[in-house]
Amino acid sequence: MSLELRALRADDAGGARAAHAELAAEDFAFLPFFDAEEAWDAYLARITRLSRGEDLPPGIVPWTDLYGVVDGVVVGRVSVRHRLTESLERVGGHIGYGVRPAYRRRGYATALLGAGPAVAREHGIDPALVMCDDNNTGSATVIERCGGMLENVADVADGRPKRRYWVPTR
Ligand SMILES: CC(C)(COP(=O)(O)OP(=O)(O)OC[C@H]1O[C@@H](n2cnc3c(N)ncnc32)[C@H](O)[C@@H]1OP(=O)(O)O)[C@@H](O)C(=O)NCCC(=O)NCCS
């Protein structure tokens, strides 16, 4: 598997925008704070500032994104939030990830989530909270393959019970 993990770049616009559209159809926000009207370079500059904690909206914490790239094509991403909020404790957790439909079942999500703990550890997180919908069999398998220990399945306001796992980061 030749999966490269890195930050988004100027030449990723096409693949990343396509990934965003594909995952939006599954109710998953691939590109954070994405605005389709905005020029790509401006988006990259804005998201870099926000992720570092500059000019963040209330309730949003700094985070690190790593994008999975195969042969120059953006195929997935993992996000590590640098701390939990009350909202992230209920939905989202420390680490989230998604893979484009055409690139699934190749181990990319396992590799993406597998890269998350080292980033989380840099921010003093151990263990990391990782969550998925109770009926998301694929995601639950990925989390368990990455060492996730199931704490509980919690009912939340959106009516989709969440499996709450803790993944050690060291
Ligand atoms: C869930 C998701 C991340 C899995 O991505 P992926 O790259 O296909 O995952 P992997 O290839 O690493 O899968 C690892 C294992 O999980 C299991 N798995 C993955 N998708 C599955 C599915 N749809 N049904 C059943 N098992 C599945 C398989 O056992 C798989 O291993 P195998 O292919 O050797 O059998 C992807 O389907 C996705 O992005 N979904 C939409 C967004 C999402 O749900 N993100 C997670 C939110 S917490």
The ligand as a MOL file (V3000), in Angstrom:
LIG
                    3D

  0  0  0     0  0            999 V3000
M  V30 BEGIN CTAB
M  V30 COUNTS 48 50 0 0 0
M  V30 BEGIN ATOM
M  V30 1 C -15.9290 3.3930 7.6250 0
M  V30 2 C -14.8590 3.7080 6.5900 0
M  V30 3 C -13.9350 4.7780 7.1580 0
M  V30 4 C -14.0560 2.4270 6.2970 0
M  V30 5 O -13.0180 2.7630 5.3630 0
M  V30 6 P -12.1660 1.6270 4.6240 0
M  V30 7 O -10.9550 2.2920 4.0460 0
M  V30 8 O -13.0340 0.8590 3.7270 0
M  V30 9 O -11.7160 0.6930 5.8350 0
M  V30 10 P -10.6110 -0.4630 5.7860 0
M  V30 11 O -10.3290 -0.8770 4.4000 0
M  V30 12 O -9.4550 -0.0320 6.6360 0
M  V30 13 O -11.4450 -1.6140 6.4860 0
M  V30 14 C -10.9360 -2.4020 7.5070 0
M  V30 15 C -11.9550 -3.4920 7.8010 0
M  V30 16 O -13.1830 -2.9520 8.2540 0
M  V30 17 C -14.2450 -3.7970 7.7890 0
M  V30 18 N -15.1070 -3.0170 6.9460 0
M  V30 19 C -14.8270 -1.8740 6.2740 0
M  V30 20 N -15.9170 -1.4370 5.6220 0
M  V30 21 C -16.8980 -2.3240 5.8830 0
M  V30 22 C -18.2520 -2.4090 5.5320 0
M  V30 23 N -18.8270 -1.4800 4.7330 0
M  V30 24 N -18.9730 -3.4700 5.9850 0
M  V30 25 C -18.4110 -4.3890 6.7720 0
M  V30 26 N -17.1280 -4.3620 7.1600 0
M  V30 27 C -16.3830 -3.3450 6.7270 0
M  V30 28 C -13.6270 -4.9330 7.0250 0
M  V30 29 O -13.4280 -6.0130 7.9170 0
M  V30 30 C -12.3230 -4.3230 6.6080 0
M  V30 31 O -11.3170 -5.2680 6.3930 0
M  V30 32 P -11.3230 -6.2100 5.0790 0
M  V30 33 O -11.5610 -5.3040 3.9080 0
M  V30 34 O -9.9580 -6.7970 5.1350 0
M  V30 35 O -12.4220 -7.1830 5.2830 0
M  V30 36 C -15.4840 4.2050 5.2530 0
M  V30 37 O -16.4940 3.2950 4.8810 0
M  V30 38 C -16.0640 5.6100 5.3210 0
M  V30 39 O -15.3390 6.5840 5.1090 0
M  V30 40 N -17.3760 5.7450 5.6140 0
M  V30 41 C -18.0400 7.0640 5.6850 0
M  V30 42 C -17.4880 7.9300 6.7990 0
M  V30 43 C -17.4230 7.2120 8.1180 0
M  V30 44 O -18.2860 6.4430 8.4780 0
M  V30 45 N -16.3490 7.5070 8.8700 0
M  V30 46 C -16.1530 6.9750 10.1770 0
M  V30 47 C -16.8790 7.8480 11.1210 0
M  V30 48 S -16.4670 7.3810 12.7550 0
M  V30 END ATOM
M  V30 BEGIN BOND
M  V30 1 1 1 2
M  V30 2 1 2 3
M  V30 3 1 2 4
M  V30 4 1 2 36
M  V30 5 1 4 5
M  V30 6 1 5 6
M  V30 7 2 6 7
M  V30 8 1 6 8
M  V30 9 1 6 9
M  V30 10 1 9 10
M  V30 11 2 10 11
M  V30 12 1 10 12
M  V30 13 1 10 13
M  V30 14 1 13 14
M  V30 15 1 14 15
M  V30 16 1 15 16
M  V30 17 1 15 30
M  V30 18 1 16 17
M  V30 19 1 17 18
M  V30 20 1 17 28
M  V30 21 1 18 19
M  V30 22 1 18 27
M  V30 23 2 19 20
M  V30 24 1 20 21
M  V30 25 1 21 22
M  V30 26 2 21 27
M  V30 27 1 22 23
M  V30 28 2 22 24
M  V30 29 1 24 25
M  V30 30 2 25 26
M  V30 31 1 26 27
M  V30 32 1 28 29
M  V30 33 1 28 30
M  V30 34 1 30 31
M  V30 35 1 31 32
M  V30 36 2 32 33
M  V30 37 1 32 34
M  V30 38 1 32 35
M  V30 39 1 36 37
M  V30 40 1 36 38
M  V30 41 2 38 39
M  V30 42 1 38 40
M  V30 43 1 40 41
M  V30 44 1 41 42
M  V30 45 1 42 43
M  V30 46 2 43 44
M  V30 47 1 43 45
M  V30 48 1 45 46
M  V30 49 1 46 47
M  V30 50 1 47 48
M  V30 END BOND
M  V30 END CTAB
M  END
